[in-house]
Amino acid sequence: MLFTDEHELVRKSLRTFIDREIEPHADEWEEARIFPAHDLFKKLGNEGFLGLTKPEEYGGAGLDYSYAIVMAEELGRCTSGGVSLAIGVQTDMATPALARFGSDELKREFLAPTIAGDLVSCIGVSEVGSGSDVASLKTTARKDGDDYIINGGKMWITNGIQADWMCCLANTDDGPAHKNKSLIIVPMNTKGVERARKLHKLGMWSSDTAQIFFDDVRVPQRHRIGPEGAGFMLQMLQFQEERLWGAANSLTAMDAAIDATIAYTRDRKAFGKSILDNQVVHFRMAELRTEVECLRSLIYRAAELFLSGKDVTRLASMCKLKAGRLLREVSDSCLQYWGGMGYMWESKISRMYRDSRLASVGGGADEVMLSIICKLDGLLPGRS
Ligand SMILES: Cc1cc2nc3c(=O)[nH]c(=O)nc-3n(C[C@H](O)[C@H](O)[C@H](O)COP(=O)(O)OP(=O)(O)OC[C@H]3O[C@@H](n4cnc5c(N)ncnc54)[C@H](O)[C@@H]3O)c2cc1C
């Protein structure tokens, strides 16, 4: 992937924004276990960061997908992973299907103000009883006149406490599980939507994660994205962007952890020399760097194919799988070389260790990625 001066400009201005608007507050937001999404998203919207790849007619910049990769990568610099995750939900997880398949009316009502930073969005797929097995979800949206009546609930919803609307996957009929679902925009202030609780997590503390219940929530049928029954397929497409975003976002986080570890171990002395001067340590840093660069190449390749309109389900799944595993390896190895300092709650490396553990679980666990790759490669039992 060839990045131009324009890409570098976006990268640089986002870096300036992160240093000015996010990093000075990161510790405070971690402690508060929430960050002011409306305030921060408005600032991001004002600078055009929430719609880099979205159509210009809805306030986006109309740039190609390579700019989404640049933004995801750069956000990985945030030392509070929760803030960067919340922004990714807004740009690459809750809005791609709306931007591509929503009606003009729906895009004017929800996409345009989301790009402007006036509305906060969330994506509602997972439920208490169905995370990995998306097809088995139980939330229903039954027709009643021109409306849907939604009942059920969603679990582990990022931005769920502060969101103004949810891109919700629900069963709109009783047919086969891959053909009975629709993506529906649910305004979160609708009667019957209950933000039941803010969940307490291992990491990603600055990101609010909610359990949501729907009790006879009435939403107009015109809030449906795309054709009825196409929701599962549209969500699988939307997952491609979510997974590429997550993988690209991991790159700079890992680079930063390796940089910080090199700096720390260079200064820190034991047995009369720098910790870094032990071959086992500097070799390990070089090994991790190599792995990160390999992942970067895979992501850029997948992004290029996605850019040219190809289905990248297989490569995006590989990127997500590798990113989740490598994040665990990098954060664990780096923390080791920080010794006792690394084990302290307030150290940045211990936060990265906690935050990054999500990558192998959220948005499809490693095993789900492996299942997708096996399915596409014809490796599942009983298939040639
Ligand atoms: C902090 C956080 C934020 C999240 N944000 C959102 C959000 O915004 N929106 C949303 O919809 N969801 C969100 N999720 C949910 C997330 O996507 C799910 O947790 C994830 O898909 C896994 O589902 P599950 O937790 O039900 O795990 P389960 O489906 O119960 O699976 C448990 C484990 O079993 C293993 N497993 C599963 N299937 C297989 C298999 N076929 N073969 C072998 N092993 C298998 C995996 O290791 C998996 O981790 C979030 C989760 C967290 C923790």
The ligand as a Gaussian input file, in Angstrom:
#p B3LYP/6-31G(d) Opt

LIG

0 1
 C      -15.192000      -5.236000      26.127000
 C      -16.107000      -5.860000      25.135000
 C      -16.728000      -5.064000      24.184000
 C      -17.625000      -5.620000      23.282000
 N      -18.305000      -4.810000      22.397000
 C      -19.305000      -5.318000      21.647000
 C      -20.135000      -4.476000      20.877000
 O      -19.955000      -3.254000      20.837000
 N      -21.143000      -5.031000      20.172000
 C      -21.376000      -6.373000      20.171000
 O      -22.299000      -6.822000      19.500000
 N      -20.592000      -7.218000      20.901000
 C      -19.582000      -6.717000      21.636000
 N      -18.803000      -7.547000      22.403000
 C      -19.088000      -8.979000      22.422000
 C      -18.034000      -9.832000      21.722000
 O      -18.087000      -9.645000      20.339000
 C      -18.291000     -11.276000      22.162000
 O      -17.911000     -11.372000      23.513000
 C      -17.515000     -12.261000      21.315000
 O      -18.063000     -12.340000      20.012000
 C      -17.528000     -13.683000      21.926000
 O      -18.838000     -14.063000      22.246000
 P      -19.163000     -14.665000      23.705000
 O      -18.583000     -13.747000      24.707000
 O      -20.604000     -14.967000      23.787000
 O      -18.332000     -16.002000      23.761000
 P      -18.895000     -17.507000      23.504000
 O      -19.626000     -17.540000      22.215000
 O      -19.596000     -17.915000      24.741000
 O      -17.549000     -18.263000      23.354000
 C      -16.638000     -18.409000      24.465000
 C      -15.313000     -18.878000      23.943000
 O      -15.497000     -20.174000      23.368000
 C      -14.601000     -20.355000      22.316000
 N      -15.365000     -20.748000      21.102000
 C      -16.484000     -20.185000      20.603000
 N      -16.866000     -20.796000      19.475000
 C      -15.956000     -21.783000      19.252000
 C      -15.775000     -22.765000      18.237000
 N      -16.605000     -22.856000      17.192000
 N      -14.731000     -23.609000      18.345000
 C      -13.868000     -23.523000      19.378000
 N      -13.969000     -22.606000      20.359000
 C      -15.000000     -21.758000      20.299000
 C      -13.858000     -19.034000      22.103000
 O      -12.602000     -19.121000      22.714000
 C      -14.720000     -18.036000      22.830000
 O      -13.972000     -16.937000      23.335000
 C      -17.860000      -7.011000      23.286000
 C      -17.214000      -7.821000      24.223000
 C      -16.357000      -7.264000      25.144000
 C      -15.705000      -8.154000      26.159000

